Amino acid sequence: MFKRSRFVAAALLAISVWFFATGFTVPDTVERDRSLPSIELNGYPFHAEAFGDPDHPVVIVLHGGPGADYRYLYSLKALADDYLVVFYDQRGTGLSPRVPAEEITLQVFVNDLDAFVEAFGKGRPVHLVGHSWGAMLASAYAGAHPHKVKKIVLAEPAFLDSTTLGDLDSGRWPGIRVMWGFTKAWVSKWFVRAHGDEYARDDFFLLQVMPLMQGADELCDGKLPPLEAWRFGSPNFKATLGRMMNDPEWAASLDFRKGVDAFRGETLFLVGECNKVVGAAHQKKHLGHFANAKLEVVPAAGHFMFNDRPDYSNSVLRAFLADKTPSVTAAP
């Protein structure tokens, strides 16, 4: 027993020395790496890219998190033959510059999205494709600016107001895999070479935790493709989910469906077959808030359906976004 303990201790020491010697790094954001694609809107340089013909209908892609980046949604570039597809890392996350959490609010997110709509839509209504938190943001934007949106795709929003917030079971045991992943991520972050970047270690920690949320069950056989990401945004996370966990009353006050009754365009709720937390049963509770909504299930996919089944998900989007009949939007 003593020899085994010494072996374990020596192994842990060796791993720690290797971590210390090699370390980890996080990629620079646009203010440090000027070679990254970016656009300045609202006085802020967003990491962003656009693919396709500027004269084609515009699709703006909204990533999840809050605090993730758009890399895991790159499969949507396939739509660029028919659409101008716009990606951006939201304020304070991904490869966009970090800002203090106190400067990040839901209204700021809506205002930033509006700047992209104005810059790329150029007076035309745009399509919004939002995943997870991005779907919540898309709903909030459609409620605030219904005349600027043609169609919206809401891929598994976690909740839209307090009536569905309570359905999320945050107190259940996450399992050994998740707990070990959190522990490993926490230890690893102290070996990040920050180079004066005050957000680097917390960003790294959250980036390691993100894949743990991919969550497959027996229907997917646990064989989902790995997620790809550049960098998580700890201020973005702190201003949203972090605050929600510390302030339940504030969380209950959030309303991402305010004003959506004025939106008359088509809405598609997209869900992964394997997701039992915010999957089909959960999303059906949101359908009634939208005047013209339907739900589609992506088979053999989890929460990250655009990553898990990109070809199938894109085919559903193409069919939905196609202008078979004119969409009706509210007047300005």
N, C-alpha and C positions, 0 to 999 in steps of 0.2 A: 504494500500500500504506500509506504514511504517513497519507494523508488518511482512509483507511478505519479505521485504528487510532484516529485522533483522533475519528472519528465514533462508534466503539464506546465509547471512553472517555467521551465526552460523554453518550452515551445511558445508560451505567451510572451516571454521576454524577447525571443527571436523575432516574433511577429511585430512586436512593438518597435524593435530596433529597425526592422525593415521599413515599417511605416515612417519612422522618423527620418530614415535616410532618404527614402524616395519621396514621400509626401504626396499630397494631392493638390490639384489646382482647379480653378474654375475659369471659364472663358471670360475675357474682358467684355464689358458692355460698350455701346457705341461711342460714349464720350472718351473711352480709353483706346478703342480700336476704330479709327476713322475709315478703315477699309470695309466695314460692315455696311450693308444696305440700310438706309434710314431715310426718314422724312420728318421734317419739323412742322408740327401742328400745335396750336395753342401754346406756342413758345417752348415746346418740349420735343426733343429729338427721339422719335420712336424707332426702334428696330422694326423694319417693315419691308415687304416685297410685294410686287404685283406681277401677275403672269397673264398673258393674253392680250387681245386687241382692246385698246382703250375705248373703242367705239361699240364694243359688245356690251350686253347687260352686265351689271356689276354684282359680284358675289363677295361679301365681306365675311371672313371667317373669324370667329371669336373662340379663342382657346379657353380651356377650363382652369381649374385650380381651386380657388383663386391663388395665383402665384406661379402657374406653369408657363410654358411658352408654346409657340405654334408648331414646333418641329414635328410632334407626333401626328399632326394633321396634314402633313405634306402630301399625303395621297390625294388630297383634294386639288392638287395642281393639275390632275387629269382633266378637270373641267375647263381648263384654259383654252381648249379648242373652240368652245362656244361662249365662254364668259371671260370677263376680266376678273380674275380671282385675286383678292387682296388679303394678305396676312399681316398681322402686326402683333408684337409683344406688348401687352397692356402696360400702362404706367407702373413703374416700380418692379417689373418682373422680366424674366427672360433675359434678352440682351439689350433691353431698354434700360436707361439709367435708373439708379436707385434714388428714391426720394424718401423722406421721413414718413412713417406710417400715418402720422397726423394729417398729412396732405392728401391722403387717399380716402375718398368717399364714393358712395354709389353715384352721386350727382357728377363727380369728376369723371367716373367711368363713362357715364352717359354722354357728357360733354365731349370727351375724347372720341367716342364712337361717332358722334355727330360731326366732328371735324373730318373724319375719314369719309363719311357719307357725302359731305359737301365737296371735299377735294376730289373724290373719284366719281361720285354720282353726277356731279355737275348739273344739278337740277332734276335729274331723273330718279325715280324711286329705285332702291337697290334691294337685292335679296340678302338676307342675313342667315348664316349657318352658324349656330352656336352649340357648343358641346359642354355639358355639365354646367359649371359656373357661367360659361359663355352663353349657354341657353337662357339662363336667368337674366343675364345682361341684355340679350336680344329681346326678351319679353318686355323688360323695363323700357327699352328704347322704343319698341313698337307702341307701347302705351303712351310714351311721351311725345313721339313724333309719328303718328300713324300714317300720315300722308307721304312720308319719306321712305316707306317700306312697301315693297311689292309682295314678296312672300317670305316667310320665315320657317326655318328648320330648327326645332328645339330637340336636341339629342340628349335625353335624360337629364333635365334640370333637377337638382336635388329637391328644391321646393320653390314655390312662388309666393307664398305668404304663410302666416301662422297656422292656417288650417292644415297644411301639409308638412310644415316643419316638425310637428309633433309625431309624424309617422316615422321619422328617422330614429332608429334605435342606436344611439351613441354609447349606451352603457354596456353593450354585450361584450363578451370576451372575444378578442380579435383572433386568437389562435397563436400557437407557438411560432409559426413562420413569420407572422407580422411582428410579434414581440421581439424575436431574435433580430429581425431586420431593423427595428427601431434602435435596439441596443448597439448593433454593429455600426449603424449610421452615426449614433451619438459619439461613440468612441473614435470613429474615423475622422469626424469633423475637426478634432483637435490636431490632426496631422495635415490639415490644409495649409498650404503656403499662401497666406493672404496678401502679401506684398502691399500692405497698407490699405487694403480694401476691407473696410469695417463690416461689410455684409457677407464676405466670402464664406465664412465658416457656417453661418446659419443657412445661407443659400444652398451650400453643399449638403448639409444635413437633410433639408427638405427635398432636395433632388433625389437623394437615396431612398427617401420614404415614399415618394410618388408611385413607383412601380408596385409597392405593396398594396396599393389601392386598386390594382387592376382586377383582382378578385374573380377567379373562375370557380365554377362548381362542377359537379359531375357531368353536366351536359356538355361542357367544353373539354372535359378530360384534362383540365389543367395545362393545355397545350396552346396557349395564346402567344402570339409573337411578342417579343420584348418591346417595351416602350422606348422611344428615343426622345431625348430632350437636351437642351443646351444648359440651362441654368434656371433654378427656381428663384422666386423673389420673396425673401423673408419679410420685407416691409408690406408688400401686397397681402401676404398671408396674415400678418399681424393685424392689419387694418380690417380684415374681413373675418375669416374663420377664427383667428385668435381672439378677436374681440367678442365674437359670438359665444365662444366657450366660457369667457369670463363674465359676460353680461347677457344672460338669457332674456332679460326684458328688452334689450336693444335688438336681439335676434328676432324676437317675436314681433317687433315693430316694422321689420323689413317687409316691403310689399313690391314684388317684381311684376305684378299683373295690374297695377293701377293704370287705368286708362285703356286697357286692351279691348274693352268693349267698343271703342271707337275704331279699332282696326278691322277692316273688312276683307283684307287679303287672305290668301290661303295659308294655313299653318300645318306643318307636318311634325308630329312627334315621332322621333326615331328612337327605338330601344333595342338593346341587345338581348337575345333570348336567354342568356345565362345569368343575367343580373336579377337577383331576387330582392334587392334592397330598393332601388329606384327604377325598376324595370316596368314592364307593361302595366301591372296592377296599380302601381303608384302613379304612372303617367295618365292613366285613364281618369284620375281625379282632377287633372288639369284641363282636360279636353273641353269641359263645359264652359270654361271662361273665354273661349275663343269662338267667334261667330262661324268660322269655316275651317274646322280642324279635323284631321284624321290621324291615325296611328299606324305605323309600320314596324314590324319586328324583323331584325337582322338575325338569321339563324346562326347558331354556333359562334356567337360573339358575346363578349362581356360589355362592361361599361364603355370601353374604348373601341367602339365598333368600327370607326374609320381606320384604326390601327389593326384590329383583329380580322376584319373582312372588308378590305378597302374596295375591291372590285364590286362586290355586292352592294355595299353602302353607296358607292358612286352611281351605280345603275339606278338605285332608288331615287337619289337626288336628281339625276338627269330627267327621269320621268316626271318628277314633281315640279321641277323648275321650268320644264318645257312650256312654251306659251301656246298651249292647246286652245285655251279660251282666255280672254282678257280678265285679269284680276281686278277687283273693285277695291279702291282705297278711299278712305275718308277725305273730304276736301280739306285744304289747309285752313 
